Amino acid sequence: MHNILSIRPVIAALLLVLAVPVSAISEAAKQQGIPTLAPMLEKVTPAVVSIRVSKAMPTGSPFSFGGQIPDELRRFLPDGQPQPNQGRQQYATGAGSGVIIDAANGYVVTNHHVIADAASISVQLNDGRTLEGELLGSDPNTDIALVQVPADQLTELSFAAIETVDVGDYVVAIGNPFGIGQTVTSGIVSALGRAGLNNEHYEDFIQTDAAINMGNSGGALVDLEGNLVGINTAIISGSGGSNGVGFAVPVDMVTAVIGHLERDGEVRRGLLGVTIADVTPDVAEALELDMAQGALVTSVMPGSAAESAGIEVSDVIVSLGDEAVTGSRELRNMVGLMRRGEEVALRLYRNGEAMTLNAIIGGPEGQVADSEGRSAQSSVYRGAQLRDLSAADLELADEGVLVVDVQARSRAAAAGLRPGDVIVEVNRRSVADLAAFNAAVEGAERLTAISVIREGRSLLLFVPA
């Protein structure tokens, strides 16, 4: 009995504490020197929202049967049960998170995969309000999307300076995991500059061990001052739950993408028209390079922005504008987020000598316009660099398109295209030049049959869309 009576004052004290507002507890903890994130979160959490979307289900899904049930399955249904989905479009719902980055314009950033193919977007604020969202633009290659909601009494997050973020910094992830409501988890920055989750995407992830689960996508990763460090986008997990390996798109990349989406509704990426590789110790030794990092140019596309700027094979690019280039990934990310037609200074080393060249970023195939405003006749198709036949190539074929180079692990490489091949037919129709080829493959949604001449032999290859 004595033990029971002795704990009653403790219980009473706890009940008294629980009856006190959280803000008062936080203030008391702060005054007593007890570590707490509550004051920061009180300012930040109103800027993190929950996003719900509805998506039209394909009418040919296994659960719709295009409005009809096959006879072999009909016998499993109770007598008289109506056929599902007959005459009605079916919708699926999904949930994610978002971050208000501009209160005046009502701009909300989230992930592309959260709102992809959405028929409607609903944004729920931390204060309980639900607003209809309008998609302004989306970029699957960085997994960033921009949604707009009516701007009325919104709270926005300020951006951290990404160059001040270091491995070991404490960070907090805020989002809507599993659709249960706003949740806060904490951890540290585990690594910077992570890539390789999808080699076709533009990646420069912040890795964190702050718990990120399904539904956190599009949520905020903030520092201890409440500044936005990144947008949570992915996890590595065998079970679908958090294993302490989460990834966020850094705010500098988010800023660049949002600029495109606000202006054009999409990211109209520019290209230099070069194939590049990292400068490794082995590469530096083989080429007698007096440097430990940079982007090594291994090929230059004819008629490209790089060729027009005077870039040559074996050049090592070390900076783009004011930004240092430590490897091929950095250069690809930088150029891919620049506007076409934008002029930039490239600092590089050639045969040990430093020089600066000015390049005008080219279009989707790395092309730049000539003095008459026409694009140079070169192109990229599924990872294969193509150009028109020159007079010297007529010994290979009378007409067609020459394959100049093929990127490793590309769809063109998987289909069997090789440098030196001459493409003469697309889907059994002759193509005399690059213009005819581009017209023939435009809008292809499935396999494309391509006939090539290789060392005097005719081959038929199938390139996936």
Buried (B, 14 or more C-beta within 10 A) or exposed (E): EEEEEEEEEEEEEEEEEEEEEEEEBBBEBEEEEEEBBBBBBEEBBBBBBBBBBBBEBEEEEEEBBEBEBEEEEEEEEEEEEEEBBEEEEBEEEBBBBBBBBBBEBBBBBBBBBBBBEBEBBBBBBBEEBEBEBBBBBBBBBBBBBBBBBEBEEBBBBEBBEBEEBEEEBEBBBBBBBEBEEBBBBBBBBBEBBBBEEEEEBBBBBBBBBBBBBBBBBBBBBBBEEBBBBBBBBBBEBEEEEBBBBBBBBBBBBBBBBBBBBBEEBEBBBBBBBBBBBBBEEEBBEEEEBEEEBBBBBBBBBBBBBBBBBBBBEEBBBBBBBEEEBBBBBBBBBBBBBBBBBEEBEBBBBBEEEEEEBEBBBBBEBBBBBEEEEEBBBBBBBBBBBBBBBEEEBEEBBEBBBBBBBBBEEBBBBBBBBBEBBBBBBBEEEEBBBBEBBBEBBEEBEEEBEBBBBBEEEEBEBEBEE
